[in-house]
Amino acid sequence: MRSTLLPLGLSIALALPAFAGEPAWRETAIKQRIDPASLAGPLSAKALRDLVQKGRDLFEARFTILDGAGRPNATQAIVPTTSRRPAEQAFQRLAGPDANACASCHNEPVTGGAGGFVTNVFVSEGFESADFDTLDPQFSNERGTNHLFGAGLVELLAREMTADLVAARAEALQQARASGEPVRMDLASKGVAFGRITALPDGSVDLAELDGVDADLVVRPFTQKGVMTSLRQFTVNALNHHHGMQPDERWGARWTGSADFDGDGVADEIGTGEVSALVAFQASLPPPRETAPNDPAWRKAAAIGRQRFADLGCETCHRPTLPLESLAFADPGPVDMAGTLRQGDVASPAVYDLALLDWAKTLPRNDKGEIQVPLFGDLKRHRIADTRTAALGNETLAQRFVERDVFMTAELWGIADTGPYGHRGDMTTLDDVIRAHGGEAADSAKAYRDLPEAERSALIAWLKTLRIEP
């Protein structure tokens, strides 16, 4: 909703639908509000299609100052933070806002895809109050734009994995209390090992052997560091950072005491209904596929390359598939945190059943009836650089206490259509980024470098079959 200024300078939100009675040519990107009360429980196929289309419209919308774009008196921080001084420029490439639309960056090969080097973003972890104006890496980590295809499946996998790990912790604690002795238990889900925990009889847990996941055992599948829990959390953060469009579920009166925290004269810029539509659009994007090239020589080379990929041990992290039990995507999700709409904030979360979408009907299933999600990843963080091979550990700042050379395994589906590569998007070929692997992947990278040229070429030929299909 927009605001109107009272004689005393106070700002209140209008109780009428946004833009009611206004001309169609008004320079606003948001043409209608979405009533969050209409989003509860399982949505029908038609309701889901309609919401996804509204989400696409918002994803492609080029926000204007009439919508509330810009944040003259607020920073890019994920915690609502007032600027030390008003912004000198409405837009700037470093601390943002830096984009007019979500699709400004997520656009290759189509809306929802990745971005080229020109769309790199700057993650200023640890400098929430600073409006920095330098590329010096001591102030920010420069990151390329990832694609969002299959993101709904990724989040559903992460939710199920989190539930498995939390259940294992509860079982270990129960055993420790019953026996009066420490209980050391392996943590694993869907074939992915996350180290071990030791539960103690007093109810505490020793996490020294935990591997690749946070101490709360929540699998966070988004961003290159694996620090974002959900599409909703990612969307709420990005709207403020990149557009200066502040969702009221974090920047609204509940948390900040103001409906116009950024002081741009527009109150309640993005409601929970609009965020839900953006989440539904992203969650509904079809997963990339492995495609068969028309060229017979390419098909032959790709078959050899697929085998070499396995032979080199690449599947240790880039797992071809992970099993998924349910396609029911609840929004808000079960592990969303404060500052993001949570399940306790609503009478009933909306449920987007991805099984209603055409692409879901073609997903393979295993003998248990579980969906085989072909992501070529493991939703786990790994050390990917070392002193000898440091190219993928080129960041100076740690993010959310994740060490500088530790990153989430990149899902390879869609990789043929989402170059350039590397966390900074500064590697133009797949050959470059494979050779750059160090740390836990050093042996596989060396084995790749030692292959005959024809076999390295064959592996690239196979990777080039992992496509995003509109």
Sine and cosine of phi, psi and omega as CSV:
sin_phi,cos_phi,sin_psi,cos_psi,sin_omega,cos_omega
0.00,0.00,0.49,-0.87,0.04,-1.00
-1.00,0.02,0.15,-0.99,0.01,-1.00
-0.89,-0.45,0.33,-0.94,0.12,-0.99
-0.81,-0.59,0.54,-0.84,-0.06,-1.00
-1.00,-0.04,0.81,-0.59,0.07,-1.00
-0.99,0.12,0.28,-0.96,-0.01,-1.00
-0.81,0.58,-0.53,0.85,-0.02,-1.00
-1.00,0.07,0.10,0.99,0.04,-1.00
1.00,0.07,0.09,1.00,0.01,-1.00
-0.98,0.19,0.56,-0.83,-0.03,-1.00
-0.93,-0.36,0.80,-0.60,0.05,-1.00
-0.80,-0.59,0.46,-0.89,0.02,-1.00
-1.00,0.08,0.73,-0.68,0.06,-1.00
-0.92,0.39,0.59,-0.80,0.00,-1.00
-1.00,0.05,-0.01,1.00,-0.03,-1.00
-1.00,-0.05,0.41,-0.91,0.09,-1.00
-0.84,0.55,0.63,-0.78,-0.05,-1.00
-0.86,0.51,0.67,-0.74,0.12,-0.99
0.93,0.38,0.27,0.96,0.01,-1.00
-0.87,0.49,0.77,-0.64,0.05,-1.00
0.97,0.25,0.14,0.99,-0.03,-1.00
-1.00,-0.07,0.40,-0.92,-0.04,-1.00
-0.91,0.41,0.51,-0.86,-0.05,-1.00
-0.90,0.43,-0.38,0.92,-0.04,-1.00
-1.00,-0.02,0.12,0.99,0.04,-1.00
-0.84,0.54,0.63,-0.78,-0.12,-0.99
-0.99,0.11,0.88,0.47,0.11,-0.99
-0.86,-0.51,0.52,-0.85,0.04,-1.00
-1.00,-0.03,-0.53,0.85,0.02,-1.00
-1.00,0.03,0.93,-0.36,-0.09,-1.00
-1.00,-0.06,-0.31,0.95,0.02,-1.00
-0.44,-0.90,0.42,-0.91,0.10,-1.00
-1.00,-0.08,0.43,-0.90,0.01,-1.00
-0.93,-0.37,0.86,-0.51,-0.06,-1.00
-0.95,0.30,0.91,-0.41,-0.01,-1.00
-0.89,0.45,-0.41,0.91,0.01,-1.00
-0.91,0.42,-0.35,0.94,0.01,-1.00
-0.99,0.15,-0.11,0.99,-0.06,-1.00
-0.93,-0.36,1.00,0.08,-0.01,-1.00
-0.51,-0.86,0.69,-0.72,0.00,-1.00
0.94,0.33,-0.10,-1.00,-0.03,-1.00
-0.91,0.43,0.77,-0.63,0.07,-1.00
-1.00,0.07,0.60,-0.80,0.10,-1.00
-0.93,0.37,0.22,-0.98,0.01,-1.00
-0.86,0.52,-0.67,0.74,-0.01,-1.00
-0.93,0.38,-0.70,0.72,0.00,-1.00
-0.89,0.46,-0.60,0.80,0.02,-1.00
-0.93,0.37,-0.68,0.73,0.04,-1.00
-0.87,0.50,-0.69,0.73,-0.01,-1.00
-0.90,0.44,-0.67,0.74,-0.01,-1.00
-0.92,0.39,-0.65,0.76,0.03,-1.00
-0.88,0.48,-0.65,0.76,0.02,-1.00
-0.91,0.41,-0.63,0.78,0.07,-1.00
-0.90,0.44,-0.62,0.79,0.04,-1.00
-0.91,0.42,-0.65,0.76,0.07,-1.00
-0.88,0.48,-0.69,0.73,0.02,-1.00
-0.86,0.52,-0.67,0.75,0.02,-1.00
-0.94,0.34,-0.60,0.80,0.00,-1.00
-0.89,0.45,-0.57,0.82,-0.02,-1.00
-1.00,-0.07,-0.13,0.99,-0.05,-1.00
-0.92,0.39,0.70,-0.72,0.07,-1.00
-0.99,-0.13,0.99,-0.15,-0.13,-0.99
-0.90,0.43,0.56,-0.83,0.01,-1.00
-0.86,-0.51,0.11,-0.99,0.01,-1.00
-0.90,0.43,-0.38,0.92,0.05,-1.00
-0.95,0.32,-0.44,0.90,0.09,-1.00
-0.99,0.15,-0.38,0.93,-0.08,-1.00
0.91,-0.41,0.20,0.98,0.03,-1.00
-0.86,0.50,0.61,-0.79,-0.07,-1.00
1.00,-0.09,0.38,-0.93,-0.01,-1.00
-0.53,-0.85,0.96,0.28,-0.12,-0.99
-0.85,0.52,-0.48,0.88,-0.06,-1.00
-0.86,-0.51,0.43,0.90,0.04,-1.00
-0.62,-0.78,0.47,-0.89,-0.02,-1.00
-1.00,-0.05,-0.01,-1.00,0.02,-1.00
-0.98,0.18,-0.03,1.00,-0.14,-0.99
-0.89,0.45,0.52,-0.85,0.03,-1.00
-0.96,0.28,-0.35,0.94,0.15,-0.99
-1.00,-0.07,0.81,-0.58,-0.02,-1.00
-0.77,0.64,0.89,-0.46,-0.10,-0.99
-0.70,-0.72,0.78,-0.63,0.02,-1.00
-0.98,0.18,0.65,-0.76,0.04,-1.00
-0.91,0.41,0.51,-0.86,0.07,-1.00
-0.94,0.33,-0.46,0.89,0.05,-1.00
-0.50,-0.87,0.45,-0.89,0.01,-1.00
-0.85,0.53,0.57,-0.82,-0.01,-1.00
-0.90,0.43,0.67,-0.74,0.02,-1.00
-0.98,0.21,-0.50,0.87,0.00,-1.00
-0.78,-0.62,0.60,-0.80,-0.01,-1.00
-0.92,0.39,-0.58,0.82,0.00,-1.00
-0.77,-0.64,0.62,-0.79,0.13,-0.99
-0.42,-0.91,0.53,-0.84,-0.19,-0.98
-0.96,0.28,-0.29,0.96,-0.13,-0.99
-1.00,-0.02,-0.97,0.24,-0.02,-1.00
-0.99,0.11,0.01,1.00,0.02,-1.00
0.96,0.27,0.05,-1.00,-0.09,1.00
-0.87,0.50,0.56,-0.83,-0.13,-0.99
-0.73,-0.69,0.12,0.99,-0.03,-1.00
-0.49,-0.87,0.51,-0.86,0.04,-1.00
-1.00,0.04,-0.51,0.86,-0.04,-1.00
-0.62,-0.78,0.40,-0.92,0.11,-0.99
-0.84,0.54,-0.63,0.77,-0.01,-1.00
-0.95,0.31,-0.13,0.99,0.08,-1.00
-0.88,0.48,-0.55,0.84,-0.01,-1.00
-0.96,-0.28,-0.66,0.76,-0.02,-1.00
-1.00,0.00,0.99,0.11,-0.13,-0.99
-0.59,-0.81,0.01,1.00,-0.05,-1.00
-0.90,-0.44,0.83,-0.56,0.07,1.00
-1.00,0.10,-0.18,0.98,0.01,-1.00
-0.58,-0.82,0.08,-1.00,0.05,-1.00
-0.81,0.59,0.76,-0.65,-0.07,-1.00
0.99,-0.14,-0.11,0.99,-0.04,-1.00
-0.99,0.11,-0.40,-0.92,-0.05,-1.00
-1.00,-0.03,-0.26,-0.96,0.04,-1.00
-0.60,-0.80,0.45,-0.89,0.06,-1.00
-0.97,0.23,-0.04,-1.00,-0.05,-1.00
-0.84,0.55,-0.51,0.86,-0.05,-1.00
-0.90,0.43,-0.34,0.94,-0.03,-1.00
-0.99,-0.15,0.20,0.98,0.02,-1.00
-0.80,0.59,0.57,-0.82,0.02,-1.00
-0.91,-0.42,0.25,-0.97,-0.08,-1.00
-0.84,-0.54,0.92,-0.39,-0.07,-1.00
-1.00,-0.06,0.93,-0.37,-0.12,-0.99
-0.99,-0.16,0.80,0.60,-0.01,-1.00
-0.86,0.51,0.76,-0.65,0.04,-1.00
1.00,-0.03,-0.11,0.99,-0.01,-1.00
-0.82,-0.57,0.83,0.56,-0.13,-0.99
-0.90,0.43,-0.44,0.90,-0.06,-1.00
-0.98,-0.17,-0.03,1.00,-0.10,-1.00
-0.99,-0.10,0.75,-0.67,0.17,-0.99
-0.98,-0.19,0.99,0.13,-0.12,-0.99
-0.98,0.20,0.43,-0.90,-0.05,-1.00
-0.73,-0.69,0.60,0.80,-0.03,-1.00
-0.67,-0.75,0.50,-0.87,0.08,-1.00
-1.00,0.08,0.00,1.00,-0.02,-1.00
-0.82,0.57,0.82,-0.57,-0.08,-1.00
-0.91,0.41,-0.13,0.99,0.06,-1.00
-0.96,0.28,-0.20,0.98,-0.01,-1.00
-0.95,-0.31,-0.35,0.94,-0.04,-1.00
-0.36,-0.93,0.40,-0.92,0.15,-0.99
-0.98,-0.22,0.80,-0.60,-0.02,-1.00
-1.00,-0.02,0.79,-0.61,-0.10,-1.00
-0.77,-0.64,0.56,-0.83,0.14,-0.99
-0.98,0.19,0.25,-0.97,-0.02,-1.00
-1.00,-0.03,0.84,-0.54,0.04,-1.00
-0.99,0.12,0.38,-0.92,0.09,-1.00
-0.99,0.11,0.29,-0.96,-0.09,-1.00
-0.91,-0.40,0.08,1.00,-0.05,-1.00
-0.93,0.37,0.73,-0.68,-0.06,-1.00
0.98,0.20,0.16,0.99,-0.10,-0.99
-0.90,0.44,-0.55,0.84,0.03,-1.00
-0.89,0.45,-0.66,0.75,0.04,-1.00
-0.91,0.41,-0.63,0.77,0.01,-1.00
-0.88,0.48,-0.72,0.70,-0.01,-1.00
-0.91,0.41,-0.63,0.77,0.03,-1.00
-0.89,0.46,-0.66,0.75,0.08,-1.00
-0.86,0.52,-0.72,0.70,-0.02,-1.00
-0.89,0.47,-0.63,0.78,0.02,-1.00
-0.89,0.45,-0.71,0.71,-0.01,-1.00
-0.92,0.40,-0.62,0.78,0.03,-1.00
-0.91,0.41,-0.66,0.75,0.06,-1.00
-0.85,0.52,-0.71,0.71,0.00,-1.00
-0.87,0.49,-0.64,0.77,0.02,-1.00
-0.90,0.44,-0.71,0.71,-0.04,-1.00
-0.92,0.38,-0.66,0.75,0.02,-1.00
-0.91,0.42,-0.63,0.77,0.03,-1.00
-0.90,0.43,-0.63,0.77,0.03,-1.00
-0.90,0.44,-0.64,0.77,0.05,-1.00
-0.89,0.46,-0.70,0.72,0.00,-1.00
-0.89,0.46,-0.64,0.77,0.01,-1.00
-0.91,0.42,-0.68,0.73,0.02,-1.00
-0.88,0.47,-0.67,0.74,0.02,-1.00
-0.91,0.42,-0.64,0.77,0.03,-1.00
-0.89,0.45,-0.69,0.73,0.02,-1.00
-0.90,0.43,-0.65,0.76,-0.01,-1.00
-0.91,0.42,-0.66,0.75,0.03,-1.00
-0.90,0.43,-0.66,0.75,-0.05,-1.00
-0.93,0.36,-0.61,0.79,-0.09,-1.00
-1.00,-0.03,-0.36,0.93,-0.09,-1.00
0.96,0.28,0.22,0.98,-0.02,-1.00
-0.81,-0.58,0.46,-0.89,0.08,-1.00
-0.87,0.49,0.58,-0.82,0.03,-1.00
-0.84,-0.55,0.89,-0.46,0.02,-1.00
-0.99,-0.13,0.84,-0.54,-0.12,-0.99
-0.75,-0.66,0.69,-0.73,0.11,-0.99
-0.94,0.34,0.59,-0.81,0.08,-1.00
-0.93,-0.37,0.85,-0.53,0.01,-1.00
-0.44,-0.90,0.46,-0.89,0.09,-1.00
-0.45,-0.89,0.73,-0.69,0.04,-1.00
0.82,0.57,0.54,0.84,0.02,-1.00
0.99,0.11,0.00,1.00,0.00,-1.00
-0.98,-0.18,0.83,-0.56,-0.02,-1.00
-1.00,-0.01,0.72,-0.69,0.01,-1.00
-0.89,-0.46,0.53,0.85,0.02,-1.00
0.99,0.14,-0.53,-0.85,-0.07,-1.00
-0.64,-0.77,0.34,-0.94,0.17,-0.98
-0.80,-0.60,0.39,-0.92,0.13,-0.99
-0.85,-0.52,0.92,-0.39,0.02,-1.00
-1.00,0.05,0.69,-0.73,-0.04,-1.00
-0.94,-0.33,0.47,-0.88,-0.06,-1.00
-0.85,0.52,-0.40,0.91,-0.01,-1.00
-0.99,0.14,0.06,1.00,0.04,-1.00
1.00,-0.07,-0.04,1.00,0.06,-1.00
-1.00,0.02,0.25,-0.97,-0.06,-1.00
-0.73,-0.68,0.77,-0.63,0.08,-1.00
-1.00,0.06,0.87,-0.50,-0.09,-1.00
-0.96,-0.28,0.25,0.97,-0.11,-0.99
-0.87,0.49,-0.46,0.89,-0.04,-1.00
-0.98,-0.17,0.19,0.98,0.03,-1.00
-0.91,0.41,0.58,-0.82,-0.08,-1.00
-0.62,-0.78,0.89,-0.46,0.17,-0.98
0.99,0.16,0.21,0.98,0.01,-1.00
-0.53,-0.85,0.38,-0.93,-0.02,-1.00
-0.94,0.33,0.27,-0.96,-0.06,-1.00
-0.90,0.44,-0.42,0.91,0.02,-1.00
-0.99,0.11,0.01,1.00,0.04,-1.00
0.92,0.39,0.30,0.95,0.10,-1.00
-1.00,0.08,0.86,-0.51,0.07,-1.00
-0.98,0.21,0.89,-0.46,-0.05,-1.00
-0.94,-0.33,0.97,-0.23,-0.23,-0.97
-1.00,0.03,-0.11,0.99,-0.15,-0.99
-0.95,-0.32,0.44,-0.90,-0.14,-0.99
0.98,0.22,0.33,-0.94,-0.09,-1.00
-0.93,0.36,-0.34,0.94,0.07,-1.00
-1.00,-0.05,-0.15,0.99,-0.05,-1.00
0.92,0.40,0.78,0.62,-0.05,-1.00
-0.86,-0.51,0.00,1.00,0.03,-1.00
-0.96,-0.29,0.77,-0.64,-0.12,-0.99
-0.96,0.27,-0.64,0.77,-0.20,-0.98
-0.53,-0.85,0.28,-0.96,0.12,-0.99
-0.88,0.48,-0.56,0.83,-0.01,-1.00
-0.92,0.39,-0.72,0.69,0.03,-1.00
-0.88,0.47,-0.71,0.71,0.01,-1.00
-0.87,0.50,-0.67,0.74,-0.04,-1.00
-0.92,0.39,-0.70,0.71,0.01,-1.00
-0.87,0.50,-0.70,0.71,0.03,-1.00
-0.88,0.47,-0.75,0.67,-0.11,-0.99
-0.91,0.40,-0.59,0.81,-0.01,-1.00
-0.86,0.51,-0.69,0.73,0.03,-1.00
-0.95,0.31,-0.74,0.67,-0.11,-0.99
-0.90,0.44,-0.79,0.61,-0.18,-0.98
-1.00,0.03,-0.42,0.91,-0.09,-1.00
-0.85,-0.52,-0.28,0.96,-0.14,-0.99
0.94,0.35,0.37,0.93,0.09,-1.00
-0.99,-0.13,0.94,-0.35,-0.19,-0.98
-0.99,-0.15,0.92,-0.39,0.05,-1.00
-0.91,0.42,0.70,-0.71,-0.08,-1.00
-0.95,0.31,-0.24,0.97,0.03,-1.00
-0.95,0.32,-0.19,0.98,0.11,-0.99
-0.82,-0.58,-0.65,0.76,-0.07,-1.00
-0.99,-0.16,0.06,1.00,-0.02,-1.00
-0.99,0.15,-0.14,-0.99,-0.13,-0.99
-0.89,0.45,-0.50,0.87,-0.05,-1.00
-0.85,0.52,-0.67,0.74,-0.08,-1.00
-0.98,-0.18,-0.46,0.89,-0.11,-0.99
-0.91,-0.41,-0.22,0.98,-0.06,-1.00
0.98,0.19,0.14,0.99,-0.03,-1.00
-0.63,-0.77,0.60,-0.80,0.10,-0.99
-1.00,0.04,-0.12,0.99,0.02,-1.00
-0.70,-0.71,0.91,0.43,-0.11,-0.99
-0.88,0.48,-0.58,0.82,-0.06,-1.00
-1.00,0.10,-0.03,1.00,0.14,-0.99
0.91,0.41,0.56,0.83,0.00,-1.00
-0.98,-0.20,0.13,0.99,0.05,-1.00
1.00,0.07,0.03,1.00,0.02,-1.00
-0.87,-0.49,0.86,-0.51,-0.04,-1.00
-1.00,-0.08,0.45,-0.89,0.10,-1.00
0.74,0.67,0.87,0.49,-0.16,-0.99
-0.91,0.41,-0.70,0.72,-0.01,-1.00
-0.76,-0.65,0.86,-0.52,0.00,-1.00
-1.00,0.01,0.13,-0.99,0.00,-1.00
-0.90,0.44,-0.49,0.87,0.03,-1.00
-0.91,0.41,-0.66,0.75,0.02,-1.00
-0.92,0.38,-0.65,0.76,0.05,-1.00
-0.89,0.46,-0.66,0.76,0.02,-1.00
-0.87,0.49,-0.64,0.76,0.02,-1.00
-0.90,0.43,-0.67,0.74,0.05,-1.00
-0.89,0.46,-0.64,0.77,0.05,-1.00
-0.90,0.43,-0.71,0.71,-0.02,-1.00
-0.87,0.49,-0.65,0.76,0.02,-1.00
-0.89,0.46,-0.74,0.67,-0.03,-1.00
-0.91,0.41,-0.67,0.75,-0.02,-1.00
-0.91,0.41,-0.43,0.90,-0.07,-1.00
-1.00,0.02,-0.12,0.99,-0.02,-1.00
-0.89,0.46,0.76,-0.65,-0.08,-1.00
-0.92,0.40,0.48,-0.88,0.03,-1.00
-0.95,0.31,0.54,-0.84,0.13,-0.99
-0.88,0.47,0.32,-0.95,-0.07,-1.00
-0.77,-0.64,0.36,-0.93,0.18,-0.98
-1.00,0.03,0.88,-0.47,-0.11,-0.99
-0.94,-0.34,0.51,-0.86,0.02,-1.00
-1.00,-0.02,0.87,-0.48,0.01,-1.00
-0.91,0.42,0.47,-0.88,0.07,-1.00
-0.95,0.32,-0.51,0.86,-0.03,-1.00
-0.95,0.33,0.88,-0.48,-0.01,-1.00
-0.85,0.52,-0.62,0.78,0.01,-1.00
-0.91,0.43,-0.62,0.79,0.04,-1.00
-0.91,0.42,-0.70,0.71,0.01,-1.00
-0.86,0.51,-0.67,0.74,0.00,-1.00
-0.91,0.43,-0.72,0.70,0.01,-1.00
-0.89,0.45,-0.65,0.76,-0.02,-1.00
-0.89,0.46,-0.60,0.80,0.03,-1.00
-0.90,0.45,-0.66,0.75,0.06,-1.00
-0.92,0.40,-0.69,0.72,-0.03,-1.00
-0.90,0.44,-0.59,0.81,0.03,-1.00
-0.88,0.47,-0.64,0.77,0.02,-1.00
-0.93,0.36,-0.63,0.77,0.02,-1.00
-0.90,0.43,-0.59,0.81,0.04,-1.00
-0.83,0.56,-0.69,0.72,0.04,-1.00
-0.95,0.33,-0.67,0.74,-0.04,-1.00
-0.87,0.49,-0.57,0.82,-0.06,-1.00
-0.98,0.22,-0.12,0.99,-0.02,-1.00
1.00,0.07,0.21,0.98,-0.04,-1.00
-0.90,0.43,-0.45,0.89,-0.03,-1.00
-0.95,0.30,-0.13,0.99,0.08,-1.00
-0.85,0.53,-0.65,0.76,0.05,-1.00
-0.96,-0.29,-0.71,0.70,-0.01,-1.00
-1.00,0.08,0.96,0.29,-0.06,-1.00
-0.94,0.35,0.76,-0.65,-0.08,-1.00
-0.84,0.55,-0.67,0.74,0.02,-1.00
-0.61,-0.79,0.42,-0.91,0.20,-0.98
-0.79,-0.61,0.66,-0.76,-0.06,-1.00
-0.99,0.16,0.67,-0.74,-0.01,-1.00
-0.83,-0.55,0.77,-0.64,-0.07,-1.00
-0.99,0.14,-0.63,0.77,-0.14,-0.99
-0.71,-0.71,0.59,-0.81,0.06,-1.00
-0.98,-0.20,0.18,0.98,0.00,-1.00
-0.99,0.12,0.94,-0.35,-0.07,-1.00
-0.99,-0.16,0.97,-0.23,0.03,-1.00
-0.99,0.13,0.67,-0.74,0.01,-1.00
-0.66,-0.75,0.88,-0.47,0.06,1.00
-0.94,0.35,0.36,-0.93,-0.08,-1.00
-1.00,0.09,0.08,-1.00,-0.09,-1.00
-0.96,0.28,-0.29,0.96,-0.04,-1.00
-0.84,-0.54,0.29,0.96,0.12,-0.99
-0.90,0.43,0.54,-0.84,-0.16,-0.99
-0.94,-0.34,0.08,-1.00,0.04,-1.00
-0.83,0.55,0.62,-0.78,-0.08,-1.00
1.00,-0.05,-0.17,0.98,0.14,-0.99
-0.80,-0.60,0.63,-0.78,0.01,-1.00
-0.78,0.62,0.75,-0.66,-0.03,-1.00
-0.89,-0.45,0.28,-0.96,-0.04,-1.00
-0.88,0.48,-0.53,0.85,0.04,-1.00
-0.95,0.33,-0.20,0.98,0.00,-1.00
-1.00,0.05,-0.16,0.99,-0.07,-1.00
-0.80,-0.59,0.44,-0.90,0.03,-1.00
-0.90,0.43,-0.64,0.77,0.02,-1.00
-0.42,-0.91,0.81,-0.59,0.01,-1.00
-0.92,0.39,0.49,-0.87,0.13,-0.99
-0.94,0.34,0.52,-0.85,0.03,-1.00
-0.81,-0.58,0.89,-0.45,0.05,-1.00
-0.99,-0.15,0.96,-0.26,-0.02,-1.00
-0.99,0.14,0.97,-0.23,-0.04,-1.00
-0.91,0.42,-0.28,0.96,0.05,-1.00
-0.90,0.43,-0.32,0.95,0.02,-1.00
-0.97,0.24,-0.23,0.97,-0.05,-1.00
-1.00,0.05,0.58,-0.81,-0.11,-0.99
-0.85,0.53,-0.66,0.75,-0.08,-1.00
-0.91,0.42,-0.44,0.90,-0.04,-1.00
-0.92,0.38,-0.44,0.90,-0.04,-1.00
-0.94,0.35,-0.29,0.96,-0.04,-1.00
-0.99,-0.14,-0.03,1.00,-0.01,-1.00
-0.95,0.33,0.70,-0.71,0.02,-1.00
-0.94,0.33,0.41,-0.91,0.05,-1.00
-0.79,-0.61,0.46,-0.89,0.06,-1.00
-1.00,0.02,-0.10,-1.00,-0.07,-1.00
-0.94,0.33,-0.17,0.98,0.09,-1.00
-1.00,-0.04,-0.04,1.00,-0.05,-1.00
1.00,0.09,0.08,1.00,0.02,-1.00
-0.98,0.20,0.58,-0.82,0.05,-1.00
-0.95,0.32,0.73,-0.69,0.06,-1.00
-1.00,-0.08,0.97,-0.24,-0.07,-1.00
-1.00,0.07,0.91,-0.42,-0.14,-0.99
-1.00,0.04,0.88,0.47,-0.16,-0.99
-1.00,-0.01,-0.29,0.96,-0.10,-0.99
0.80,0.60,0.85,0.53,0.03,-1.00
-0.33,-0.94,0.00,-1.00,0.00,-1.00
-0.68,-0.73,0.03,1.00,0.01,-1.00
0.83,0.56,0.60,0.80,-0.02,-1.00
-0.73,-0.68,0.53,-0.85,0.05,-1.00
-1.00,0.04,0.60,-0.80,0.00,-1.00
-0.67,-0.75,0.44,-0.90,0.15,-0.99
-0.98,0.22,0.87,-0.49,-0.18,-0.98
-0.89,-0.46,0.11,0.99,-0.01,-1.00
-0.60,-0.80,0.34,-0.94,0.08,-1.00
-0.50,-0.87,-0.04,-1.00,-0.07,-1.00
-0.91,0.41,-0.47,0.88,0.00,-1.00
-0.99,0.15,-0.62,0.79,-0.01,-1.00
-0.81,-0.59,1.00,-0.02,-0.20,-0.98
-0.96,-0.29,0.03,1.00,-0.17,-0.99
-0.87,0.49,-0.58,0.81,-0.02,-1.00
-1.00,0.01,0.12,0.99,0.08,-1.00
-0.86,-0.52,0.68,0.74,-0.18,-0.98
-1.00,-0.01,0.22,0.97,-0.01,-1.00
-1.00,-0.06,0.54,-0.84,-0.03,-1.00
-1.00,-0.04,-0.57,0.82,-0.08,-1.00
-0.99,-0.14,0.69,-0.72,0.18,-0.98
-0.96,0.27,0.47,-0.88,0.02,-1.00
-0.85,-0.52,0.83,-0.56,0.00,-1.00
0.77,0.64,0.63,0.77,0.04,-1.00
0.93,0.37,0.27,0.96,0.13,-0.99
-1.00,-0.01,0.80,-0.61,-0.10,-0.99
-0.88,0.48,0.37,-0.93,-0.17,-0.99
-0.90,0.44,-0.51,0.86,-0.04,-1.00
-0.98,-0.19,0.28,0.96,0.01,-1.00
-0.93,-0.37,0.78,-0.62,-0.02,-1.00
-0.65,-0.76,0.37,-0.93,0.12,-0.99
-0.93,0.37,0.64,-0.77,0.11,-0.99
-0.84,0.55,0.81,-0.58,0.04,-1.00
-0.96,0.28,0.80,-0.60,0.11,-0.99
-0.93,0.37,0.72,-0.69,-0.09,-1.00
-1.00,0.03,-0.24,0.97,0.00,-1.00
-0.87,0.49,0.71,-0.71,-0.03,-1.00
1.00,0.10,0.07,1.00,-0.12,-0.99
-0.91,0.41,-0.45,0.89,-0.01,-1.00
-0.90,0.43,-0.41,0.91,-0.10,-1.00
-0.93,-0.36,0.18,0.98,-0.15,-0.99
-0.77,-0.64,0.45,0.89,0.13,-0.99
-0.94,0.33,0.26,-0.97,0.03,1.00
-0.96,0.29,0.06,-1.00,-0.22,-0.98
-0.87,-0.50,0.08,-1.00,-0.08,-1.00
1.00,0.03,0.34,-0.94,-0.06,-1.00
-0.89,0.47,-0.46,0.89,-0.02,-1.00
-0.98,-0.18,-0.05,1.00,-0.03,-1.00
0.92,0.40,0.56,0.83,-0.06,-1.00
-0.92,-0.38,0.26,0.97,0.08,-1.00
-0.89,-0.45,0.86,-0.51,-0.19,-0.98
-1.00,0.04,-0.24,0.97,-0.02,-1.00
-0.79,-0.62,0.41,-0.91,0.08,-1.00
-0.90,0.43,-0.58,0.81,0.04,-1.00
-0.85,0.53,-0.68,0.73,0.01,-1.00
-0.86,0.52,-0.75,0.66,-0.12,-0.99
-0.96,0.29,-0.51,0.86,0.08,-1.00
-0.91,0.41,-0.71,0.70,0.00,-1.00
-0.90,0.45,-0.43,0.90,-0.06,-1.00
-0.98,0.19,-0.14,0.99,-0.03,-1.00
-0.92,0.40,0.77,-0.64,0.09,-1.00
-0.77,-0.63,-0.39,-0.92,0.04,-1.00
0.84,0.55,-0.79,-0.62,-0.03,-1.00
-0.91,0.42,-0.34,0.94,-0.03,-1.00
-0.98,-0.19,0.14,0.99,-0.09,-1.00
-0.87,0.49,-0.67,0.74,-0.03,-1.00
-0.91,0.42,-0.66,0.75,0.02,-1.00
-0.91,0.42,-0.65,0.76,0.02,-1.00
-0.91,0.42,-0.64,0.77,0.04,-1.00
-0.91,0.42,-0.68,0.74,0.02,-1.00
-0.88,0.47,-0.59,0.80,0.06,-1.00
-0.90,0.43,-0.72,0.70,-0.01,-1.00
-0.89,0.46,-0.48,0.87,-0.03,-1.00
-0.99,0.12,-0.15,0.99,0.01,-1.00
-0.92,0.39,0.45,-0.89,0.19,-0.98
-0.87,0.50,0.48,-0.88,-0.04,-1.00
-0.81,0.59,-0.65,0.76,-0.04,-1.00
-0.89,0.46,-0.58,0.81,-0.02,-1.00
-0.98,0.21,-0.57,0.82,0.12,-0.99
-0.89,0.46,-0.67,0.74,0.03,-1.00
-0.88,0.47,-0.62,0.79,0.01,-1.00
-0.91,0.41,-0.62,0.78,0.02,-1.00
-0.90,0.43,-0.66,0.75,0.07,-1.00
-0.89,0.45,-0.63,0.77,0.03,-1.00
-0.85,0.53,-0.64,0.77,0.03,-1.00
-0.94,0.33,-0.71,0.71,0.02,-1.00
-0.84,0.55,-0.54,0.84,0.00,-1.00
-0.96,0.28,0.00,1.00,0.10,-0.99
-0.99,-0.11,-0.06,1.00,-0.01,-1.00
-1.00,0.01,1.00,-0.04,-0.25,-0.97
-0.92,-0.40,0.45,-0.89,0.23,-0.97
-1.00,-0.07,0.85,-0.52,0.00,-1.00
-0.95,-0.32,0.87,-0.50,0.02,-1.00
-0.82,0.57,0.00,0.00,0.00,0.00
